[in-house]
Amino acid sequence: MVTGKWELNKANVVANEWVSRDVKRITLLSPGIAATASPGQFVNVKVNSTYAPLLRRPFSLNRIDKDKGTISLLYKLVGEGTELMAELETGDLLDVLGPLGNTFSIEEDCGDSIFVAGGIGVAPFYPLARLLLQLGQKVTCIMGARCREDINELDELRALGVNVLCATEDGSEGMRGLVTDVLRAHLRSTKCSMAYACGPNPMLAAVKAVCAEHQTPLQLSLESHMACGIGVCLGCTCKKGPEEGYVHVCKEGPIFWAEEVAL
Ligand SMILES: Cc1cc2nc3c(=O)[nH]c(=O)nc-3n(C[C@H](O)[C@H](O)[C@H](O)COP(=O)(O)OP(=O)(O)OC[C@H]3O[C@@H](n4cnc5c(N)ncnc54)[C@H](O)[C@@H]3O)c2cc1C
């Protein structure tokens, strides 16, 4: 679903805590964004008040608390911007633009849903899980990572009522192997009405192939490199599916039906 209004505000940092060895969750007081945000959307953040780094950094909404007026971002420290964000303390201000992008498509009378999350790709799934569970749907989440230390949100998703299955490359959590091995086995035994995936593009391409084998509709949350976040700079293009041309991840996405994009 495409949504409309976004706002730019200085959000107070409520908390900025370590979740695992290189992942933190930052919670921001931002009643305007929290009020209108939906699962799948993201914010574009200016990580400090100087021009270094120049560009904003995009992050999916990992928690949306409309009652408290807060949003949270689950972020992996990978470079300059995320390292600066990691230094923020309670009471600091962060310049946030959002909510941006479209939302996951929800079918209210859907049966079982499945999420496939690669590493930090788990970030957008908590609010989606809450929504689907409130609608009475069953949700399974397959989480993939190199090892147990790189798995995030396992306990939180289980506490919500999600059936979580893990695949790690070293076998330290769940099955040794790839998320697609677990997905293939799951789809053989369980009919899923909808699949949702977020993670690195090679994983998304493999998930797309498995879902196509099982005729399972699939929505992808794409995390392309991005600059403006509002469709002006054209920095986040992704090739369209069978057709010629490109889509803009920030404006037409970040959520796409699998057949809409070539990975
Ligand atoms: C819609 C959207 C939602 C996102 N949600 C999340 C989220 O919830 N949590 C999270 O941790 N990250 C998320 N990302 C990715 C996040 O925006 C980048 O990790 C972040 O901008 C890196 O900033 P940096 O300054 O720390 O790293 P940089 O110094 O900019 O880059 C460090 C390294 O990371 C690589 N990199 C940077 N951005 C990306 C990217 N988008 N994809 C792949 N590699 C990249 C660079 O090539 C470089 O090798 C999202 C991206 C998009 C487009």
The ligand as an SDF file (V2000), in Angstrom:
LIG
                    3D

 53 58  0  0  0  0  0  0  0  0999 V2000
   14.6420    1.0610    3.2060 C   0  0  0  0  0  0  0  0  0  0  0  0
   15.8830    0.6450    3.9850 C   0  0  0  0  0  0  0  0  0  0  0  0
   15.7430    0.1460    5.2550 C   0  0  0  0  0  0  0  0  0  0  0  0
   16.8770   -0.2450    5.9770 C   0  0  0  0  0  0  0  0  0  0  0  0
   16.6830   -0.7210    7.2410 N   0  0  0  0  0  0  0  0  0  0  0  0
   17.7600   -1.0630    7.9720 C   0  0  0  0  0  0  0  0  0  0  0  0
   17.5650   -1.5180    9.3230 C   0  0  0  0  0  0  0  0  0  0  0  0
   16.4440   -1.6140    9.8180 O   0  0  0  0  0  0  0  0  0  0  0  0
   18.6770   -1.8240   10.0400 N   0  0  0  0  0  0  0  0  0  0  0  0
   19.9400   -1.7100    9.4990 C   0  0  0  0  0  0  0  0  0  0  0  0
   20.9100   -1.9940   10.2070 O   0  0  0  0  0  0  0  0  0  0  0  0
   20.1390   -1.2940    8.2360 N   0  0  0  0  0  0  0  0  0  0  0  0
   19.0820   -0.9500    7.4710 C   0  0  0  0  0  0  0  0  0  0  0  0
   19.2690   -0.4940    6.1900 N   0  0  0  0  0  0  0  0  0  0  0  0
   20.6600   -0.3560    5.7050 C   0  0  0  0  0  0  0  0  0  0  0  0
   21.2620    0.9090    6.3170 C   0  0  0  0  0  0  0  0  0  0  0  0
   20.6180    2.0310    5.7440 O   0  0  0  0  0  0  0  0  0  0  0  0
   22.7800    0.9810    6.0630 C   0  0  0  0  0  0  0  0  0  0  0  0
   23.3930   -0.0760    6.7500 O   0  0  0  0  0  0  0  0  0  0  0  0
   23.3300    2.2890    6.5900 C   0  0  0  0  0  0  0  0  0  0  0  0
   22.8690    3.3580    5.7880 O   0  0  0  0  0  0  0  0  0  0  0  0
   24.8500    2.2490    6.6140 C   0  0  0  0  0  0  0  0  0  0  0  0
   25.3210    3.5050    7.0040 O   0  0  0  0  0  0  0  0  0  0  0  0
   26.8120    3.7000    7.5070 P   0  0  0  0  0  0  0  0  0  0  0  0
   27.1450    5.1530    7.3440 O   0  0  0  0  0  0  0  0  0  0  0  0
   27.0040    3.1220    8.8530 O   0  0  0  0  0  0  0  0  0  0  0  0
   27.6440    2.8210    6.5310 O   0  0  0  0  0  0  0  0  0  0  0  0
   28.4240    3.2920    5.2080 P   0  0  0  0  0  0  0  0  0  0  0  0
   29.7230    3.8900    5.6510 O   0  0  0  0  0  0  0  0  0  0  0  0
   27.4950    4.1170    4.3510 O   0  0  0  0  0  0  0  0  0  0  0  0
   28.6610    1.8920    4.5320 O   0  0  0  0  0  0  0  0  0  0  0  0
   29.3970    0.8800    5.2050 C   0  0  0  0  0  0  0  0  0  0  0  0
   29.3430   -0.3830    4.3710 C   0  0  0  0  0  0  0  0  0  0  0  0
   27.9730   -0.8310    4.2930 O   0  0  0  0  0  0  0  0  0  0  0  0
   27.5850   -0.8960    2.9240 C   0  0  0  0  0  0  0  0  0  0  0  0
   26.1750   -0.4130    2.8520 N   0  0  0  0  0  0  0  0  0  0  0  0
   25.7000    0.7950    3.1680 C   0  0  0  0  0  0  0  0  0  0  0  0
   24.3620    0.8700    2.9420 N   0  0  0  0  0  0  0  0  0  0  0  0
   24.0080   -0.3390    2.4680 C   0  0  0  0  0  0  0  0  0  0  0  0
   22.7820   -0.9150    2.0270 C   0  0  0  0  0  0  0  0  0  0  0  0
   21.6370   -0.2350    2.0140 N   0  0  0  0  0  0  0  0  0  0  0  0
   22.8090   -2.1880    1.5960 N   0  0  0  0  0  0  0  0  0  0  0  0
   23.9350   -2.9100    1.5710 C   0  0  0  0  0  0  0  0  0  0  0  0
   25.1320   -2.4390    1.9820 N   0  0  0  0  0  0  0  0  0  0  0  0
   25.1590   -1.1630    2.4170 C   0  0  0  0  0  0  0  0  0  0  0  0
   28.5110    0.0350    2.1740 C   0  0  0  0  0  0  0  0  0  0  0  0
   28.6540   -0.3650    0.8160 O   0  0  0  0  0  0  0  0  0  0  0  0
   29.7980   -0.1610    2.9300 C   0  0  0  0  0  0  0  0  0  0  0  0
   30.4630   -1.3180    2.5250 O   0  0  0  0  0  0  0  0  0  0  0  0
   18.1720   -0.1210    5.4260 C   0  0  0  0  0  0  0  0  0  0  0  0
   18.3090    0.3820    4.1240 C   0  0  0  0  0  0  0  0  0  0  0  0
   17.1740    0.7610    3.4180 C   0  0  0  0  0  0  0  0  0  0  0  0
   17.3250    1.3210    2.0360 C   0  0  0  0  0  0  0  0  0  0  0  0
  1  2  1  0
  2  3  1  0
  2 52  2  0
  3  4  2  0
  4  5  1  0
  4 50  1  0
  5  6  2  0
  6  7  1  0
  6 13  1  0
  7  8  2  0
  7  9  1  0
  9 10  1  0
 10 11  2  0
 10 12  1  0
 12 13  2  0
 13 14  1  0
 14 15  1  0
 14 50  1  0
 15 16  1  0
 16 17  1  0
 16 18  1  0
 18 19  1  0
 18 20  1  0
 20 21  1  0
 20 22  1  0
 22 23  1  0
 23 24  1  0
 24 25  2  0
 24 26  1  0
 24 27  1  0
 27 28  1  0
 28 29  2  0
 28 30  1  0
 28 31  1  0
 31 32  1  0
 32 33  1  0
 33 34  1  0
 33 48  1  0
 34 35  1  0
 35 36  1  0
 35 46  1  0
 36 37  1  0
 36 45  1  0
 37 38  2  0
 38 39  1  0
 39 40  1  0
 39 45  2  0
 40 41  1  0
 40 42  2  0
 42 43  1  0
 43 44  2  0
 44 45  1  0
 46 47  1  0
 46 48  1  0
 48 49  1  0
 50 51  2  0
 51 52  1  0
 52 53  1  0
M  END
$$$$
